Amino acid sequence: PPPDKQPPRLAAYYRTGAERICQWFLPHSRIRLSWDIFIFLVIWYNSLVTPIRIFIMSGDSTPQPLVSADVVFDFIFVLDTVLHFYRPYVDPNTGQIVTDLKSLRKRYLGSVTFYINAIACIPILKTPLSPFLGKTVQDIVMTYFNVLRMVRILHLPSQFQELKRFRSQKGPVNESVFRMWIILFFTLLGMCILGCVYFGLSTAVVEDVCPSP
């Protein structure tokens, strides 16, 4: 049940835990910065490995460590989606930090970020569905799940803005240099994705695109 309809003791435990998480994830806290950097690396990993999984590796050709890493990162991303309900923000009108739980939930549920997270969390269903799917169906479903993982790339611009906001606390940020690094990052990422797409399309046309020496 919702926190306000839970038994008094359970509701008190929930509120205490939620307020503690809010304190951890205040806009200027190092815990929030460290978590955001970690999530950035998770998304970066997904954005590099997922195109390889879709267009180059498939089915039994995928190494088991990559499959296991996907499952672990799916759970981490679900955790990050839940933690977004407890992330305080700075009100642009008042400049005050908002920590009210109802306000945080309302803002998050009404944001585009929530829908992006919800879609990107769908691959977590791989774990409970796998035992009930045949090999062929499972490979098809896994391909669609890999495509949904790519939705997480949409978080990267906001991740860069968080980094910029935190960096600006220590001094002015050189906008030109910062923008240059962002352009360079997305250029390299785009080259990687397009390279995987090109390879996948070429294998559909040429039977032996990588002949043995």
C-alpha positions in Angstrom: 0.0 0.0 0.0 1.0 3.7 -0.4 3.1 5.0 2.5 0.2 7.1 3.8 -2.0 4.0 4.0 0.5 1.7 5.7 0.3 0.7 9.3 1.7 3.5 11.5 4.9 1.6 12.5 5.6 0.5 8.9 4.9 4.0 7.6 7.3 5.4 10.2 10.1 3.0 9.1 9.4 3.9 5.5 9.6 7.6 6.1 12.8 7.3 8.1 14.5 5.3 5.4 13.2 7.6 2.6 14.4 10.7 4.4 17.8 9.1 4.9 18.1 8.3 1.2 17.1 11.9 0.4 19.9 13.2 2.6 22.3 10.9 0.8 21.2 12.2 -2.6 21.1 15.9 -1.9 22.1 17.8 -5.1 25.6 18.7 -3.8 26.4 15.4 -2.1 29.4 13.3 -3.1 27.3 10.1 -2.8 25.0 11.4 -5.5 27.9 12.4 -7.7 29.6 9.0 -7.2 26.3 7.2 -8.0 25.7 9.3 -11.1 29.2 8.5 -12.3 28.6 4.8 -11.7 25.3 4.9 -13.6 27.1 6.9 -16.4 29.6 4.0 -16.7 26.8 1.5 -16.8 25.0 3.4 -19.6 28.3 3.8 -21.4 28.9 0.1 -21.2 25.3 -0.6 -22.5 25.7 1.8 -25.3 29.0 0.2 -26.5 28.3 -3.5 -25.9 24.6 -3.6 -26.8 25.1 -2.8 -30.5 27.7 -5.5 -30.6 25.3 -7.9 -29.0 22.6 -7.0 -31.6 24.5 -6.9 -34.8 27.6 -9.0 -34.3 27.0 -11.5 -31.5 23.7 -13.4 -31.2 22.5 -16.5 -29.4 25.2 -19.0 -28.4 27.9 -16.7 -29.8 27.6 -14.3 -26.9 30.1 -15.0 -24.1 28.5 -15.9 -20.8 30.3 -13.1 -18.9 28.5 -10.5 -21.1 25.2 -12.2 -20.5 25.8 -12.2 -16.8 26.9 -8.5 -16.9 23.7 -7.6 -18.7 21.6 -9.1 -15.9 23.6 -7.4 -13.2 23.4 -4.0 -14.9 19.6 -4.5 -15.5 19.1 -4.9 -11.8 21.3 -1.8 -11.1 19.3 0.2 -13.5 16.0 -0.8 -11.8 17.6 0.3 -8.5 18.5 3.6 -10.0 14.9 4.0 -11.3 13.6 3.5 -7.8 16.2 5.8 -6.2 14.9 8.6 -8.5 11.8 8.8 -6.4 14.0 10.0 -3.5 16.3 12.5 -5.3 15.9 16.0 -4.1 16.0 18.8 -6.6 16.5 22.6 -6.6 13.3 24.5 -7.3 14.1 26.8 -10.2 11.7 29.5 -8.9 12.8 29.6 -5.3 16.3 28.2 -5.4 15.4 26.0 -2.5 16.2 22.3 -2.3 12.9 20.3 -2.3 13.0 17.1 -0.1 9.2 16.6 0.4 8.6 12.9 -0.6 5.2 13.6 -2.2 6.6 16.5 -4.3 9.5 14.3 -5.4 7.2 11.4 -6.5 4.9 13.8 -8.3 7.7 15.5 -10.2 9.4 12.2 -11.1 6.2 10.5 -12.3 5.3 13.5 -14.5 8.7 13.7 -16.1 10.0 12.1 -19.3 12.8 10.6 -17.3 10.4 8.2 -15.6 9.0 6.9 -18.9 12.5 6.4 -20.3 13.5 4.5 -17.1 10.4 2.4 -17.2 11.0 1.3 -20.8 14.7 0.7 -20.1 13.8 -1.5 -17.2 11.8 -4.0 -19.3 14.9 -6.2 -20.0 14.8 -7.2 -16.3 12.0 -9.5 -17.4 14.6 -11.7 -19.1 15.4 -13.5 -15.9 11.8 -14.7 -15.0 10.8 -15.3 -18.6 13.8 -17.4 -19.8 12.7 -20.7 -18.3 9.4 -20.6 -20.2 10.7 -19.7 -23.6 12.1 -22.0 -26.3 15.6 -21.4 -27.8 14.4 -19.7 -31.0 11.8 -17.5 -29.2 14.3 -16.6 -26.5 16.9 -15.4 -29.0 14.2 -13.1 -30.6 13.1 -11.8 -27.3 16.7 -11.1 -26.2 17.2 -9.1 -29.3 14.2 -6.9 -28.5 15.4 -6.5 -25.0 18.8 -5.5 -26.2 17.2 -2.8 -28.3 15.3 -1.5 -25.2 18.6 -1.2 -23.4 19.7 1.3 -25.9 17.0 3.6 -24.6 19.3 4.3 -21.7 21.5 6.4 -24.0 18.8 9.1 -23.6 20.0 9.6 -20.0 23.5 10.7 -21.1 22.7 14.4 -21.7 21.2 14.7 -18.2 24.2 12.9 -16.8 26.5 15.5 -18.4 24.4 18.3 -17.0 24.7 16.8 -13.5 28.4 16.6 -13.9 28.5 20.2 -15.1 26.4 21.4 -12.2 28.6 19.6 -9.7 31.8 20.9 -11.4 30.5 24.5 -11.4 30.5 24.4 -7.5 34.3 24.5 -7.6 34.5 27.3 -10.2 33.3 28.5 -13.6 33.0 25.8 -16.3 34.6 26.5 -19.7 31.5 26.1 -21.8 33.4 25.7 -25.1 35.7 22.9 -23.7 32.8 21.2 -22.0 30.7 21.2 -25.2 33.7 20.0 -27.2 34.1 16.9 -24.9 30.4 16.2 -25.2 30.5 16.4 -29.0 33.6 14.2 -29.1 32.0 11.6 -26.8 28.8 11.3 -28.9 30.8 11.3 -32.1 32.8 8.3 -31.0 29.7 6.6 -29.6 27.9 7.2 -32.9 30.8 5.8 -34.9 30.8 2.6 -32.7 27.0 2.2 -33.2 27.1 2.9 -36.9 30.0 0.5 -37.3 28.1 -2.3 -35.6 25.0 -1.5 -37.8 27.1 -1.6 -40.9 28.6 -4.9 -40.0 25.2 -6.4 -39.2 23.8 -5.2 -42.6 26.8 -6.5 -44.4 26.4 -10.0 -42.9 22.8 -10.0 -44.2 24.1 -9.4 -47.7 27.5 -11.3 -47.7 27.4 -14.9 -46.4 31.1 -15.0 -45.2 31.9 -11.4 -44.4 34.9 -12.5 -42.2 36.5 -15.5 -44.0 39.0 -17.6 -42.3 42.7 -16.8 -43.2 
